[in-house]
Amino acid sequence: MAELLAIRPGGEIAWRFGGKDVPSTPSPVAVDGLVVVVSNRGTLTCLEAATGKTVWRERAGGNHIASPILAGDRIYVCSATGKTKVIRAGRTFELLAENVLDEGLMASPAVMDNALVLRTKTHLYRIDQP
């Protein structure tokens, strides 16, 4: 079974996070003393970086291969079916937006200047403010 480990300098294990909510493909994202992970099965979990204690857990739904990314105070979580959830980074779960692209998202999004770049199976999108 997969585990997420926090390793202190020197090699000591600070904490372990295991079980069905550990991602095997998406990487975690860290912000303000928190670690946010999305499992391949679509469960979002926010952990305290220092202790590994669960702060919140929510269902994102869908299959997830892409890693969540942080841009400003927002975390973008994209599913293989093309659904992107935007959540506010913090100790309380706050869904800010939900968008759907026709084709699935297999790659992690990228941030370029003030734009979000998303690659689907057939298109490349740049989402920016006018």
C-alpha positions in Angstrom: 0.0 0.0 0.0 1.3 3.5 -0.9 2.4 5.9 1.8 3.2 9.6 1.9 6.2 10.2 4.3 7.5 13.4 5.8 11.3 13.1 6.3 13.2 15.4 8.6 16.8 16.5 7.6 19.0 13.6 8.7 16.5 11.0 7.6 14.1 10.6 10.5 10.5 10.0 9.5 8.3 12.8 11.0 5.0 11.2 10.0 3.3 8.9 7.6 0.0 9.2 5.7 -1.3 5.9 4.3 -4.5 4.3 3.0 -6.7 4.6 0.0 -6.4 8.4 -0.1 -2.7 8.4 -0.9 -2.1 9.3 -4.5 0.0 7.0 -6.7 0.4 9.5 -9.5 -0.5 13.1 -8.5 2.2 14.9 -6.4 1.2 16.8 -3.3 1.3 20.6 -3.1 2.5 22.5 0.0 1.4 25.9 1.1 1.4 27.8 4.5 2.3 24.8 6.6 -0.2 22.6 4.9 0.1 19.7 2.4 -2.8 19.1 -0.1 -3.0 15.8 -1.9 -5.6 14.4 -4.4 -5.9 10.6 -4.6 -6.2 8.9 -8.0 -9.8 8.1 -6.9 -10.6 11.8 -6.4 -10.3 12.4 -2.6 -8.8 15.8 -1.6 -7.0 15.7 1.7 -5.3 18.6 3.5 -2.7 17.7 6.1 -0.7 19.8 8.6 2.9 19.7 7.3 4.4 19.6 10.8 2.3 16.7 12.2 0.6 14.9 9.3 -2.8 15.4 11.0 -5.8 15.7 8.7 -7.2 19.2 8.5 -10.0 18.5 6.1 -11.0 15.9 3.5 -13.4 16.3 0.6 -14.5 14.4 -2.5 -13.3 16.0 -5.8 -14.8 13.1 -7.8 -13.4 11.5 -10.9 -10.1 9.9 -11.7 -7.0 12.0 -11.1 -3.6 11.7 -12.8 -2.5 15.4 -13.0 -0.9 17.0 -9.9 -2.7 19.9 -8.2 -0.9 23.2 -8.6 -0.8 26.3 -6.5 -1.2 29.8 -8.0 -1.5 32.6 -5.5 -4.0 31.5 -2.8 -5.7 29.0 -5.2 -5.2 25.3 -5.8 -6.2 23.9 -9.1 -7.2 20.2 -9.2 -7.9 18.7 -12.6 -9.5 15.3 -13.3 -8.9 13.0 -16.2 -12.5 13.7 -17.3 -11.8 17.4 -17.8 -13.2 18.8 -14.6 -11.1 21.5 -12.8 -11.9 22.4 -9.2 -10.5 25.6 -7.8 -10.1 25.7 -4.1 -8.8 28.3 -1.7 -5.6 27.2 0.0 -6.2 27.2 3.7 -7.3 25.3 6.8 -11.0 25.4 5.7 -12.2 23.8 2.5 -13.6 26.5 0.2 -14.6 25.6 -3.4 -14.2 28.8 -5.5 -15.1 27.5 -8.9 -15.7 24.4 -11.0 -15.1 24.2 -14.8 -15.3 21.5 -17.4 -13.3 21.1 -20.6 -14.7 18.7 -23.2 -11.5 16.5 -23.3 -9.9 15.0 -20.3 -6.9 16.5 -18.5 -4.0 14.1 -18.3 -1.2 16.6 -17.6 -0.7 18.9 -14.7 -1.7 22.5 -15.4 1.0 25.2 -15.6 1.1 28.8 -14.6 2.6 31.3 -17.0 2.7 35.0 -15.8 -1.0 35.5 -14.8 -2.3 32.8 -17.0 -3.3 29.1 -16.4 -2.2 26.7 -19.2 -4.2 23.5 -19.5 -3.4 20.6 -22.0 -6.3 18.2 -22.8 -6.1 15.2 -25.1 -6.7 17.4 -28.1 -6.2 21.1 -27.2 -3.9 23.5 -25.4 -5.7 26.3 -23.5 -4.4 29.5 -22.0 -6.8 31.1 -19.6 -6.0 34.6 -18.7 -7.7 37.8 -17.5 -8.6 40.2 -20.3 
